[in-house]
Amino acid sequence: MAMSAAERQATYRSRRSTAGENGERRLNTWISTGAALALKRLAAYHGKTQRQILDDLLLDAEEDILHRLHSDEAAFNQFLEPNRKDLGR
């Protein structure tokens, strides 16, 4: 018997966590209209998907912070694990 659309979707989603180099995570959120339009414009301008733009922006922002924190071990650790209370600060 053929799988239903819901079963195909469930199978697809279950494989996403192991896709690519380090798996993938689902993000489902609302953003302002201005941010959504900016994302659309950035994607079109750079010839990338909106997902690629979001990935680039987030990873670039994190890289900038990590670069600035490299000499402060406590701040670096706090950034990597913000919910741990025993890291100082």
KESEMAR-965090 format. One record per residue: x, y, z of N, C-alpha, C, O in turn; residue number from 1; residue in one letter. Coordinates in Angstrom, 2 decimals. Layout:
% residues N
r n_xx: X n_yy: Y n_zz: Z ca_xx: X ca_yy: Y ca_zz: Z c_xx: X c_yy: Y c_zz: Z o_xx: X o_yy: Y o_zz: Z pos: NUM code: a
...
//
This chain:
% residues 89
r n_xx: 0.84 n_yy: -1.17 n_zz: 0.00 ca_xx: 0.00 ca_yy: 0.00 ca_zz: 0.00 c_xx: 0.89 c_yy: 1.24 c_zz: 0.00 o_xx: 1.91 o_yy: 1.28 o_zz: 0.69 pos: 1 code: m
r n_xx: 0.51 n_yy: 2.24 n_zz: -0.75 ca_xx: 1.28 ca_yy: 3.48 ca_zz: -0.85 c_xx: 1.15 c_yy: 4.28 c_zz: 0.44 o_xx: 0.14 o_yy: 4.22 o_zz: 1.14 pos: 2 code: a
r n_xx: 2.21 n_yy: 5.03 n_zz: 0.74 ca_xx: 2.19 ca_yy: 5.87 ca_zz: 1.94 c_xx: 1.28 c_yy: 7.08 c_zz: 1.70 o_xx: 1.17 o_yy: 7.57 o_zz: 0.58 pos: 3 code: m
r n_xx: 0.66 n_yy: 7.54 n_zz: 2.76 ca_xx: -0.14 ca_yy: 8.76 ca_zz: 2.68 c_xx: 0.80 c_yy: 9.97 c_zz: 2.65 o_xx: 2.00 o_yy: 9.84 o_zz: 2.92 pos: 4 code: s
r n_xx: 0.27 n_yy: 11.11 n_zz: 2.33 ca_xx: 1.08 ca_yy: 12.33 ca_zz: 2.31 c_xx: 1.66 c_yy: 12.60 c_zz: 3.69 o_xx: 2.82 o_yy: 13.01 o_zz: 3.81 pos: 5 code: a
r n_xx: 0.87 n_yy: 12.38 n_zz: 4.74 ca_xx: 1.35 ca_yy: 12.60 ca_zz: 6.11 c_xx: 2.49 c_yy: 11.64 c_zz: 6.44 o_xx: 3.45 o_yy: 12.03 o_zz: 7.10 pos: 6 code: a
r n_xx: 2.40 n_yy: 10.40 n_zz: 6.00 ca_xx: 3.46 ca_yy: 9.42 ca_zz: 6.26 c_xx: 4.74 c_yy: 9.79 c_zz: 5.51 o_xx: 5.83 o_yy: 9.67 o_zz: 6.06 pos: 7 code: e
r n_xx: 4.61 n_yy: 10.23 n_zz: 4.25 ca_xx: 5.78 ca_yy: 10.67 ca_zz: 3.49 c_xx: 6.45 c_yy: 11.86 c_zz: 4.15 o_xx: 7.68 o_yy: 11.93 o_zz: 4.25 pos: 8 code: r
r n_xx: 5.64 n_yy: 12.80 n_zz: 4.61 ca_xx: 6.19 ca_yy: 13.98 ca_zz: 5.27 c_xx: 6.89 c_yy: 13.60 c_zz: 6.57 o_xx: 7.96 o_yy: 14.12 o_zz: 6.86 pos: 9 code: q
r n_xx: 6.30 n_yy: 12.72 n_zz: 7.35 ca_xx: 6.92 ca_yy: 12.28 ca_zz: 8.60 c_xx: 8.25 c_yy: 11.58 c_zz: 8.33 o_xx: 9.21 o_yy: 11.79 o_zz: 9.07 pos: 10 code: a
r n_xx: 8.31 n_yy: 10.77 n_zz: 7.30 ca_xx: 9.55 ca_yy: 10.08 ca_zz: 6.93 c_xx: 10.61 c_yy: 11.09 c_zz: 6.52 o_xx: 11.77 o_yy: 10.99 o_zz: 6.94 pos: 11 code: t
r n_xx: 10.22 n_yy: 12.05 n_zz: 5.69 ca_xx: 11.15 ca_yy: 13.10 ca_zz: 5.24 c_xx: 11.70 c_yy: 13.87 c_zz: 6.44 o_xx: 12.91 o_yy: 14.06 o_zz: 6.55 pos: 12 code: y
r n_xx: 10.82 n_yy: 14.31 n_zz: 7.33 ca_xx: 11.25 ca_yy: 15.09 ca_zz: 8.49 c_xx: 12.15 c_yy: 14.29 c_zz: 9.41 o_xx: 13.08 o_yy: 14.85 o_zz: 10.00 pos: 13 code: r
r n_xx: 11.91 n_yy: 13.02 n_zz: 9.54 ca_xx: 12.75 ca_yy: 12.20 ca_zz: 10.44 c_xx: 14.17 c_yy: 12.08 c_zz: 9.91 o_xx: 15.10 o_yy: 11.89 o_zz: 10.69 pos: 14 code: s
r n_xx: 14.36 n_yy: 12.18 n_zz: 8.59 ca_xx: 15.70 ca_yy: 12.09 ca_zz: 8.01 c_xx: 16.46 c_yy: 13.41 c_zz: 8.07 o_xx: 17.68 o_yy: 13.41 o_zz: 7.95 pos: 15 code: r
r n_xx: 15.77 n_yy: 14.53 n_zz: 8.24 ca_xx: 16.42 ca_yy: 15.83 ca_zz: 8.21 c_xx: 17.45 c_yy: 16.00 c_zz: 9.33 o_xx: 18.45 o_yy: 16.69 o_zz: 9.15 pos: 16 code: r
r n_xx: 17.22 n_yy: 15.39 n_zz: 10.47 ca_xx: 18.13 ca_yy: 15.57 ca_zz: 11.59 c_xx: 19.51 c_yy: 14.97 c_zz: 11.32 o_xx: 20.47 o_yy: 15.27 o_zz: 12.03 pos: 17 code: s
r n_xx: 19.62 n_yy: 14.14 n_zz: 10.30 ca_xx: 20.92 ca_yy: 13.55 ca_zz: 9.96 c_xx: 21.40 c_yy: 13.99 c_zz: 8.57 o_xx: 22.37 o_yy: 13.44 o_zz: 8.06 pos: 18 code: t
r n_xx: 20.74 n_yy: 14.95 n_zz: 7.98 ca_xx: 21.12 ca_yy: 15.42 ca_zz: 6.64 c_xx: 22.35 c_yy: 16.32 c_zz: 6.72 o_xx: 22.63 o_yy: 16.92 o_zz: 7.76 pos: 19 code: a
r n_xx: 23.06 n_yy: 16.40 n_zz: 5.64 ca_xx: 24.20 ca_yy: 17.31 ca_zz: 5.55 c_xx: 25.33 c_yy: 16.92 c_zz: 6.49 o_xx: 25.42 o_yy: 15.79 o_zz: 6.95 pos: 20 code: g
r n_xx: 26.20 n_yy: 17.90 n_zz: 6.76 ca_xx: 27.38 ca_yy: 17.66 ca_zz: 7.59 c_xx: 27.03 c_yy: 17.40 c_zz: 9.05 o_xx: 27.64 o_yy: 16.55 o_zz: 9.69 pos: 21 code: e
r n_xx: 26.06 n_yy: 18.15 n_zz: 9.57 ca_xx: 25.78 ca_yy: 18.07 ca_zz: 10.99 c_xx: 24.28 c_yy: 18.02 c_zz: 11.27 o_xx: 23.82 o_yy: 18.46 o_zz: 12.32 pos: 22 code: n
r n_xx: 23.53 n_yy: 17.49 n_zz: 10.33 ca_xx: 22.09 ca_yy: 17.44 ca_zz: 10.49 c_xx: 21.47 c_yy: 18.81 c_zz: 10.27 o_xx: 22.17 o_yy: 19.79 o_zz: 10.02 pos: 23 code: g
r n_xx: 20.18 n_yy: 18.87 n_zz: 10.38 ca_xx: 19.45 ca_yy: 20.11 ca_zz: 10.21 c_xx: 18.39 c_yy: 20.21 c_zz: 11.28 o_xx: 17.95 o_yy: 19.20 o_zz: 11.82 pos: 24 code: e
r n_xx: 17.99 n_yy: 21.42 n_zz: 11.59 ca_xx: 16.95 ca_yy: 21.67 ca_zz: 12.58 c_xx: 15.84 c_yy: 22.47 c_zz: 11.92 o_xx: 16.09 o_yy: 23.33 o_zz: 11.08 pos: 25 code: r
r n_xx: 14.63 n_yy: 22.19 n_zz: 12.31 ca_xx: 13.48 ca_yy: 22.92 ca_zz: 11.79 c_xx: 13.30 c_yy: 24.21 c_zz: 12.59 o_xx: 13.37 o_yy: 24.20 o_zz: 13.82 pos: 26 code: r
r n_xx: 13.07 n_yy: 25.30 n_zz: 11.89 ca_xx: 12.82 ca_yy: 26.60 ca_zz: 12.51 c_xx: 11.46 c_yy: 27.09 c_zz: 12.02 o_xx: 11.24 o_yy: 27.24 o_zz: 10.82 pos: 27 code: l
r n_xx: 10.57 n_yy: 27.32 n_zz: 12.94 ca_xx: 9.23 ca_yy: 27.78 ca_zz: 12.58 c_xx: 8.93 c_yy: 29.00 c_zz: 13.46 o_xx: 8.68 o_yy: 28.85 o_zz: 14.65 pos: 28 code: n
r n_xx: 8.93 n_yy: 30.17 n_zz: 12.87 ca_xx: 8.75 ca_yy: 31.39 ca_zz: 13.65 c_xx: 8.09 c_yy: 32.48 c_zz: 12.81 o_xx: 8.04 o_yy: 32.38 o_zz: 11.58 pos: 29 code: t
r n_xx: 7.59 n_yy: 33.49 n_zz: 13.47 ca_xx: 7.06 ca_yy: 34.67 ca_zz: 12.81 c_xx: 8.09 c_yy: 35.78 c_zz: 12.93 o_xx: 8.71 o_yy: 35.95 o_zz: 13.97 pos: 30 code: w
r n_xx: 8.26 n_yy: 36.54 n_zz: 11.85 ca_xx: 9.14 ca_yy: 37.70 ca_zz: 11.88 c_xx: 8.35 c_yy: 38.90 c_zz: 11.35 o_xx: 7.29 o_yy: 38.73 o_zz: 10.74 pos: 31 code: i
r n_xx: 8.87 n_yy: 40.08 n_zz: 11.58 ca_xx: 8.16 ca_yy: 41.28 ca_zz: 11.12 c_xx: 8.13 c_yy: 41.31 c_zz: 9.60 o_xx: 8.97 o_yy: 40.71 o_zz: 8.93 pos: 32 code: s
r n_xx: 7.15 n_yy: 42.01 n_zz: 9.07 ca_xx: 7.04 ca_yy: 42.15 ca_zz: 7.62 c_xx: 8.30 c_yy: 42.80 c_zz: 7.05 o_xx: 8.78 o_yy: 42.39 o_zz: 5.99 pos: 33 code: t
r n_xx: 8.82 n_yy: 43.80 n_zz: 7.75 ca_xx: 10.03 ca_yy: 44.47 ca_zz: 7.27 c_xx: 11.21 c_yy: 43.51 c_zz: 7.17 o_xx: 11.95 o_yy: 43.53 o_zz: 6.20 pos: 34 code: g
r n_xx: 11.36 n_yy: 42.65 n_zz: 8.18 ca_xx: 12.46 ca_yy: 41.68 ca_zz: 8.17 c_xx: 12.25 c_yy: 40.65 c_zz: 7.05 o_xx: 13.20 o_yy: 40.25 o_zz: 6.39 pos: 35 code: a
r n_xx: 11.00 n_yy: 40.23 n_zz: 6.85 ca_xx: 10.71 ca_yy: 39.26 ca_zz: 5.79 c_xx: 11.00 c_yy: 39.84 c_zz: 4.41 o_xx: 11.55 o_yy: 39.17 o_zz: 3.55 pos: 36 code: a
r n_xx: 10.63 n_yy: 41.11 n_zz: 4.22 ca_xx: 10.91 ca_yy: 41.76 ca_zz: 2.93 c_xx: 12.41 c_yy: 41.96 c_zz: 2.73 o_xx: 12.93 o_yy: 41.79 o_zz: 1.63 pos: 37 code: l
r n_xx: 13.11 n_yy: 42.32 n_zz: 3.82 ca_xx: 14.57 ca_yy: 42.48 ca_zz: 3.72 c_xx: 15.23 c_yy: 41.15 c_zz: 3.36 o_xx: 16.14 o_yy: 41.11 o_zz: 2.54 pos: 38 code: a
r n_xx: 14.76 n_yy: 40.07 n_zz: 3.98 ca_xx: 15.30 ca_yy: 38.74 ca_zz: 3.68 c_xx: 15.08 c_yy: 38.39 c_zz: 2.22 o_xx: 15.98 o_yy: 37.87 o_zz: 1.55 pos: 39 code: l
r n_xx: 13.89 n_yy: 38.66 n_zz: 1.72 ca_xx: 13.58 ca_yy: 38.38 ca_zz: 0.32 c_xx: 14.49 c_yy: 39.19 c_zz: -0.61 o_xx: 15.00 o_yy: 38.65 o_zz: -1.59 pos: 40 code: k
r n_xx: 14.68 n_yy: 40.48 n_zz: -0.30 ca_xx: 15.54 ca_yy: 41.33 ca_zz: -1.13 c_xx: 17.00 c_yy: 40.87 c_zz: -1.08 o_xx: 17.67 o_yy: 40.81 o_zz: -2.11 pos: 41 code: r
r n_xx: 17.48 n_yy: 40.54 n_zz: 0.12 ca_xx: 18.87 ca_yy: 40.07 ca_zz: 0.25 c_xx: 19.10 c_yy: 38.79 c_zz: -0.55 o_xx: 20.12 o_yy: 38.64 o_zz: -1.23 pos: 42 code: l
r n_xx: 18.14 n_yy: 37.88 n_zz: -0.47 ca_xx: 18.26 ca_yy: 36.62 ca_zz: -1.21 c_xx: 18.30 c_yy: 36.88 c_zz: -2.71 o_xx: 19.14 o_yy: 36.31 o_zz: -3.42 pos: 43 code: a
r n_xx: 17.41 n_yy: 37.72 n_zz: -3.19 ca_xx: 17.39 ca_yy: 38.02 ca_zz: -4.63 c_xx: 18.67 c_yy: 38.72 c_zz: -5.06 o_xx: 19.24 o_yy: 38.39 o_zz: -6.10 pos: 44 code: a
r n_xx: 19.12 n_yy: 39.67 n_zz: -4.27 ca_xx: 20.32 ca_yy: 40.44 ca_zz: -4.61 c_xx: 21.55 c_yy: 39.54 c_zz: -4.70 o_xx: 22.36 o_yy: 39.68 o_zz: -5.61 pos: 45 code: y
r n_xx: 21.67 n_yy: 38.61 n_zz: -3.76 ca_xx: 22.85 ca_yy: 37.73 ca_zz: -3.72 c_xx: 22.67 c_yy: 36.45 c_zz: -4.53 o_xx: 23.60 o_yy: 35.65 o_zz: -4.62 pos: 46 code: h
r n_xx: 21.50 n_yy: 36.24 n_zz: -5.10 ca_xx: 21.26 ca_yy: 35.02 ca_zz: -5.88 c_xx: 21.27 c_yy: 33.78 c_zz: -5.02 o_xx: 21.73 o_yy: 32.72 o_zz: -5.45 pos: 47 code: g
r n_xx: 20.78 n_yy: 33.90 n_zz: -3.80 ca_xx: 20.76 ca_yy: 32.78 ca_zz: -2.87 c_xx: 19.33 c_yy: 32.55 c_zz: -2.40 o_xx: 18.45 o_yy: 33.37 o_zz: -2.64 pos: 48 code: k
r n_xx: 19.12 n_yy: 31.44 n_zz: -1.73 ca_xx: 17.82 ca_yy: 31.20 ca_zz: -1.12 c_xx: 17.73 c_yy: 31.96 c_zz: 0.19 o_xx: 18.74 o_yy: 32.37 o_zz: 0.75 pos: 49 code: t
r n_xx: 16.51 n_yy: 32.16 n_zz: 0.66 ca_xx: 16.33 ca_yy: 32.82 ca_zz: 1.94 c_xx: 16.99 c_yy: 32.00 c_zz: 3.05 o_xx: 17.54 o_yy: 32.56 o_zz: 3.99 pos: 50 code: q
r n_xx: 16.93 n_yy: 30.70 n_zz: 2.94 ca_xx: 17.59 ca_yy: 29.84 ca_zz: 3.92 c_xx: 19.10 c_yy: 30.08 c_zz: 3.93 o_xx: 19.70 o_yy: 30.19 o_zz: 5.00 pos: 51 code: r
r n_xx: 19.70 n_yy: 30.17 n_zz: 2.76 ca_xx: 21.15 ca_yy: 30.42 ca_zz: 2.68 c_xx: 21.50 c_yy: 31.77 c_zz: 3.31 o_xx: 22.51 o_yy: 31.88 o_zz: 4.00 pos: 52 code: q
r n_xx: 20.67 n_yy: 32.78 n_zz: 3.07 ca_xx: 20.92 ca_yy: 34.10 ca_zz: 3.66 c_xx: 20.86 c_yy: 34.01 c_zz: 5.18 o_xx: 21.74 o_yy: 34.53 o_zz: 5.86 pos: 53 code: i
r n_xx: 19.83 n_yy: 33.36 n_zz: 5.72 ca_xx: 19.72 ca_yy: 33.21 ca_zz: 7.17 c_xx: 20.91 c_yy: 32.46 c_zz: 7.74 o_xx: 21.50 o_yy: 32.88 o_zz: 8.74 pos: 54 code: l
r n_xx: 21.28 n_yy: 31.34 n_zz: 7.11 ca_xx: 22.45 ca_yy: 30.58 ca_zz: 7.57 c_xx: 23.69 c_yy: 31.47 c_zz: 7.58 o_xx: 24.42 o_yy: 31.49 o_zz: 8.58 pos: 55 code: d
r n_xx: 23.93 n_yy: 32.19 n_zz: 6.49 ca_xx: 25.12 ca_yy: 33.06 ca_zz: 6.39 c_xx: 25.12 c_yy: 34.13 c_zz: 7.47 o_xx: 26.13 o_yy: 34.34 o_zz: 8.14 pos: 56 code: d
r n_xx: 23.99 n_yy: 34.82 n_zz: 7.64 ca_xx: 23.91 ca_yy: 35.90 ca_zz: 8.62 c_xx: 24.15 c_yy: 35.39 c_zz: 10.03 o_xx: 24.90 o_yy: 35.99 o_zz: 10.80 pos: 57 code: l
r n_xx: 23.53 n_yy: 34.28 n_zz: 10.38 ca_xx: 23.68 ca_yy: 33.74 ca_zz: 11.73 c_xx: 25.09 c_yy: 33.24 c_zz: 12.00 o_xx: 25.67 o_yy: 33.53 o_zz: 13.04 pos: 58 code: l
r n_xx: 25.64 n_yy: 32.50 n_zz: 11.05 ca_xx: 26.99 ca_yy: 31.96 ca_zz: 11.26 c_xx: 28.05 c_yy: 33.06 c_zz: 11.25 o_xx: 29.02 o_yy: 32.99 o_zz: 12.00 pos: 59 code: l
r n_xx: 27.88 n_yy: 34.08 n_zz: 10.40 ca_xx: 28.81 ca_yy: 35.21 ca_zz: 10.39 c_xx: 28.75 c_yy: 35.99 c_zz: 11.71 o_xx: 29.78 o_yy: 36.39 o_zz: 12.24 pos: 60 code: d
r n_xx: 27.54 n_yy: 36.20 n_zz: 12.23 ca_xx: 27.38 ca_yy: 36.92 ca_zz: 13.50 c_xx: 28.04 c_yy: 36.14 c_zz: 14.63 o_xx: 28.71 o_yy: 36.73 o_zz: 15.48 pos: 61 code: a
r n_xx: 27.84 n_yy: 34.82 n_zz: 14.65 ca_xx: 28.46 ca_yy: 34.01 ca_zz: 15.70 c_xx: 29.98 c_yy: 34.03 c_zz: 15.58 o_xx: 30.68 o_yy: 34.12 o_zz: 16.59 pos: 62 code: e
r n_xx: 30.49 n_yy: 33.93 n_zz: 14.37 ca_xx: 31.94 ca_yy: 33.94 ca_zz: 14.16 c_xx: 32.55 c_yy: 35.25 c_zz: 14.66 o_xx: 33.62 o_yy: 35.25 o_zz: 15.27 pos: 63 code: e
r n_xx: 31.87 n_yy: 36.36 n_zz: 14.42 ca_xx: 32.34 ca_yy: 37.67 ca_zz: 14.89 c_xx: 32.41 c_yy: 37.70 c_zz: 16.42 o_xx: 33.40 o_yy: 38.16 o_zz: 16.98 pos: 64 code: d
r n_xx: 31.38 n_yy: 37.21 n_zz: 17.08 ca_xx: 31.37 ca_yy: 37.18 ca_zz: 18.54 c_xx: 32.46 c_yy: 36.26 c_zz: 19.08 o_xx: 33.18 o_yy: 36.64 o_zz: 20.00 pos: 65 code: i
r n_xx: 32.59 n_yy: 35.08 n_zz: 18.51 ca_xx: 33.62 ca_yy: 34.14 ca_zz: 18.98 c_xx: 35.02 c_yy: 34.73 c_zz: 18.81 o_xx: 35.89 o_yy: 34.54 o_zz: 19.65 pos: 66 code: l
r n_xx: 35.22 n_yy: 35.45 n_zz: 17.72 ca_xx: 36.52 ca_yy: 36.08 ca_zz: 17.49 c_xx: 36.81 c_yy: 37.13 c_zz: 18.58 o_xx: 37.94 o_yy: 37.22 o_zz: 19.08 pos: 67 code: h
r n_xx: 35.79 n_yy: 37.90 n_zz: 18.96 ca_xx: 35.97 ca_yy: 38.93 ca_zz: 19.98 c_xx: 36.14 c_yy: 38.32 c_zz: 21.38 o_xx: 36.78 o_yy: 38.93 o_zz: 22.23 pos: 68 code: r
r n_xx: 35.59 n_yy: 37.14 n_zz: 21.61 ca_xx: 35.64 ca_yy: 36.52 ca_zz: 22.94 c_xx: 36.83 c_yy: 35.58 c_zz: 23.13 o_xx: 37.02 o_yy: 35.06 o_zz: 24.23 pos: 69 code: l
r n_xx: 37.63 n_yy: 35.36 n_zz: 22.11 ca_xx: 38.67 ca_yy: 34.33 ca_zz: 22.18 c_xx: 39.65 c_yy: 34.53 c_zz: 23.34 o_xx: 40.22 o_yy: 33.55 o_zz: 23.82 pos: 70 code: h
r n_xx: 39.86 n_yy: 35.76 n_zz: 23.79 ca_xx: 40.83 ca_yy: 35.99 ca_zz: 24.87 c_xx: 40.18 c_yy: 35.98 c_zz: 26.26 o_xx: 40.88 o_yy: 36.12 o_zz: 27.26 pos: 71 code: s
r n_xx: 38.87 n_yy: 35.82 n_zz: 26.32 ca_xx: 38.15 ca_yy: 35.79 ca_zz: 27.61 c_xx: 37.48 c_yy: 34.43 c_zz: 27.74 o_xx: 36.35 o_yy: 34.24 o_zz: 27.28 pos: 72 code: d
r n_xx: 38.18 n_yy: 33.49 n_zz: 28.36 ca_xx: 37.70 ca_yy: 32.12 ca_zz: 28.41 c_xx: 36.33 c_yy: 31.99 c_zz: 29.07 o_xx: 35.48 o_yy: 31.24 o_zz: 28.59 pos: 73 code: e
r n_xx: 36.09 n_yy: 32.72 n_zz: 30.17 ca_xx: 34.80 ca_yy: 32.64 ca_zz: 30.86 c_xx: 33.67 c_yy: 33.14 c_zz: 29.96 o_xx: 32.62 o_yy: 32.51 o_zz: 29.87 pos: 74 code: a
r n_xx: 33.89 n_yy: 34.27 n_zz: 29.29 ca_xx: 32.87 ca_yy: 34.81 ca_zz: 28.39 c_xx: 32.65 c_yy: 33.87 c_zz: 27.20 o_xx: 31.52 o_yy: 33.68 o_zz: 26.75 pos: 75 code: a
r n_xx: 33.74 n_yy: 33.31 n_zz: 26.69 ca_xx: 33.66 ca_yy: 32.37 ca_zz: 25.58 c_xx: 32.81 c_yy: 31.16 c_zz: 25.97 o_xx: 31.92 o_yy: 30.76 o_zz: 25.23 pos: 76 code: f
r n_xx: 33.09 n_yy: 30.58 n_zz: 27.13 ca_xx: 32.33 ca_yy: 29.42 ca_zz: 27.60 c_xx: 30.88 c_yy: 29.77 c_zz: 27.88 o_xx: 29.98 o_yy: 28.98 o_zz: 27.60 pos: 77 code: n
r n_xx: 30.65 n_yy: 30.96 n_zz: 28.44 ca_xx: 29.28 ca_yy: 31.39 ca_zz: 28.72 c_xx: 28.50 c_yy: 31.55 c_zz: 27.42 o_xx: 27.31 o_yy: 31.23 o_zz: 27.36 pos: 78 code: q
r n_xx: 29.16 n_yy: 32.05 n_zz: 26.38 ca_xx: 28.48 ca_yy: 32.19 ca_zz: 25.09 c_xx: 28.11 c_yy: 30.82 c_zz: 24.53 o_xx: 27.01 o_yy: 30.64 o_zz: 24.00 pos: 79 code: f
r n_xx: 29.03 n_yy: 29.86 n_zz: 24.63 ca_xx: 28.78 ca_yy: 28.53 ca_zz: 24.07 c_xx: 27.73 c_yy: 27.75 c_zz: 24.86 o_xx: 26.99 o_yy: 26.96 o_zz: 24.29 pos: 80 code: l
r n_xx: 27.67 n_yy: 27.97 n_zz: 26.17 ca_xx: 26.71 ca_yy: 27.26 ca_zz: 27.02 c_xx: 26.05 c_yy: 28.25 c_zz: 27.97 o_xx: 26.36 o_yy: 28.26 o_zz: 29.16 pos: 81 code: e
r n_xx: 25.13 n_yy: 29.08 n_zz: 27.46 ca_xx: 24.57 ca_yy: 30.17 ca_zz: 28.27 c_xx: 23.75 c_yy: 29.71 c_zz: 29.47 o_xx: 23.53 o_yy: 30.50 o_zz: 30.38 pos: 82 code: p
r n_xx: 23.28 n_yy: 28.48 n_zz: 29.50 ca_xx: 22.45 ca_yy: 28.02 ca_zz: 30.61 c_xx: 23.24 c_yy: 27.38 c_zz: 31.74 o_xx: 22.67 o_yy: 27.05 o_zz: 32.78 pos: 83 code: n
r n_xx: 24.54 n_yy: 27.21 n_zz: 31.57 ca_xx: 25.36 ca_yy: 26.63 ca_zz: 32.63 c_xx: 25.72 c_yy: 27.71 c_zz: 33.64 o_xx: 26.26 o_yy: 28.75 o_zz: 33.27 pos: 84 code: r
r n_xx: 25.43 n_yy: 27.48 n_zz: 34.89 ca_xx: 25.66 ca_yy: 28.47 ca_zz: 35.96 c_xx: 27.09 c_yy: 28.43 c_zz: 36.49 o_xx: 27.54 o_yy: 29.39 o_zz: 37.11 pos: 85 code: k
r n_xx: 27.81 n_yy: 27.34 n_zz: 36.25 ca_xx: 29.13 ca_yy: 27.18 ca_zz: 36.86 c_xx: 30.26 c_yy: 27.70 c_zz: 35.97 o_xx: 31.42 o_yy: 27.40 o_zz: 36.22 pos: 86 code: d
r n_xx: 29.95 n_yy: 28.46 n_zz: 34.95 ca_xx: 30.98 ca_yy: 28.92 ca_zz: 34.02 c_xx: 31.53 c_yy: 30.30 c_zz: 34.37 o_xx: 32.35 o_yy: 30.84 o_zz: 33.64 pos: 87 code: l
r n_xx: 31.07 n_yy: 30.86 n_zz: 35.46 ca_xx: 31.58 ca_yy: 32.18 ca_zz: 35.83 c_xx: 30.73 c_yy: 33.28 c_zz: 35.26 o_xx: 29.69 o_yy: 33.05 o_zz: 34.64 pos: 88 code: g
r n_xx: 31.20 n_yy: 34.48 n_zz: 35.48 ca_xx: 30.52 ca_yy: 35.70 ca_zz: 35.02 c_xx: 29.41 c_yy: 36.10 c_zz: 35.88 o_xx: 28.75 o_yy: 37.11 o_zz: 35.61 pos: 89 code: r
//
